[in-house]
Amino acid sequence: YGVSTDVVEMLKALEKSRAGEGAEANDEASLVADKRTNSIIVTADEVSIERIKSLIDYLDIPLEQSGNVRVMYLEYANATDVAEVLTRVMQNLTRLDDETTGRNRSANAAKSTIEADEGTNSLIITADTDEMAALESVIARLDIRRAQVLVEAIIVEMEIVEGRELGLQWLFANDSGLFGSAISSSQAQQGRNAALAQAILPEDAGSNDISVRNIAGALSQVPGSTFGWGVVDQNLTMSTILNALESQGNANILSTPSILTLDNEEAFITVGQQVPFVTGSYTNTGAANGVANPFQTIQRENVGVTLQVTPQINEGDSVVMDIVQEVSSISQQVLSASDVITNERKIETKVLAKDGDIVVLGGLVKDDIQDSRQGVPILSGIPVIGRLFRSDVVSVTKSNLLVFIRSTIIRDDEDLAGATAEKYRYIRDQQRERRDQGLMFLDDAVMPLLPTWEDRVRALPEVSEERVDP
């Protein structure tokens, strides 16, 4: 274990000290170190050889630590992160000691090193005894099991839409073209009126024959109740159409994203789609053959539910959360073939909540009432008969959006197993309910069903010891 040259120096020093105390000259031993074999050659009498051999046996023993180097394996903390913290701690300790004692420890501090081995998640520390003891104390407090936080968001969105439309359209058509009041506030309704006016034109010039098929096809595109009256003549075809429409719509959307993360660690979850948006277009005309090559640039963006949270557990079982909650969707309204409208609802806040409590982050309650009227000037303002020359549209939209959050602290394996079992049983109940409803034309057994939580736990491999009788 020892180094032969170092041991020989120590033995020579002992022999020199012994000679100074009056030892006989013939008792002096000759010691030579062989570096190649790391051995010691001794020339002396038998008594001296036994004495030197006992000293060598005493010195040549393994040390508990190889110098001032120690390897410490971490159980929970990340070795790289801890190494960075300990390096700063050592620098601060060195600076404080220099300020207190007035001595410069820079040379000694340079000998202290802390390295992280990612493969074994361990720390390799080189330091003196005092610094090693201080570092061990810090590592013991850093290498602990951290608590986790289960964050569950509840997003409730309700929308009620009611609308009524009443209008009277006058349509005229002849060989010269189409004429009409076209006083509907809806562009889609105006397009349907134009198609209906085209359908009431006679198929052959100079005849009164119109296509019933064309009229039926045009009327099938008109929503609501439609009443009409018309006159077909060789010179002029006239029709009057009364359109009444009532619409109702209800939307009830519930989203419950949840995510589990360590204390003071940022977590992110997104559920949705990547929607392409046209950001530009151009045409490249080849110089050789003059062929035009159109190009479009596309940018994709996430549309869906996004939850980003960083929890921090405080004393007293309270949790501080930095939250970014976003809900986006594609609007039904489309401006053009390349323009897509997205609805976005986003909350970015910081809240304090107790363990297991549900708190509201915010929301929006909106009432949107739109009352529009379009008509023929002067004629639409005449009492009673003015309704023959105008169109009225009324729509009412009520929207309610609320976002709730609940944080649950997970401190040990028992809490984690309980939270996992709750989610597991919920999804299994949903599968079982769907299987009970059955499938048309197929066997219900093809539908997947998770085993019970108890069966799943029992199915985990266990280590058992078997006793063998002799």
Secondary structure, DSSP 8 states (H G I E B T S, - for coil): ---HHHHHHHHHHHHHHHHHTT--GGG--EEEEETTTTEEEEES-HHHHHHHHHHHHHHS---SSBTTEEEEE-SSS-HHHHHHHHHHHHHHHHHHHHHHH----HHHHHH-EEEEETTTTEEEEE--HHHHHHHHHHHHHHSS---EEEEEEEEEEEEEEEEEEEEEEEEEEETTEEEE----S-HHHHHHHHHHHHHTS-SSTT-----HHHHHHHHHTS-SEEEEEEE--SS-EEEEEEEEEEEEEEEEEEE--EEEEETT--EEEEEEEEEEEEEEEEEEE-TTT--EEEEEEEEEEEEEEEEEEEEEEETTTEEEEEEEEEEEEE-S--SSSS---EEEEEEEEEEEEETT-EEEEEEEEEEEEEEEEEE-TTGGGSTTGGGGGEEEEEEEEEEEEEEEEEEEEE-SHHHHHHHHHHHHHHHHHHHHHHHHH--TTS-GGGS-----HHHHHHTS----------
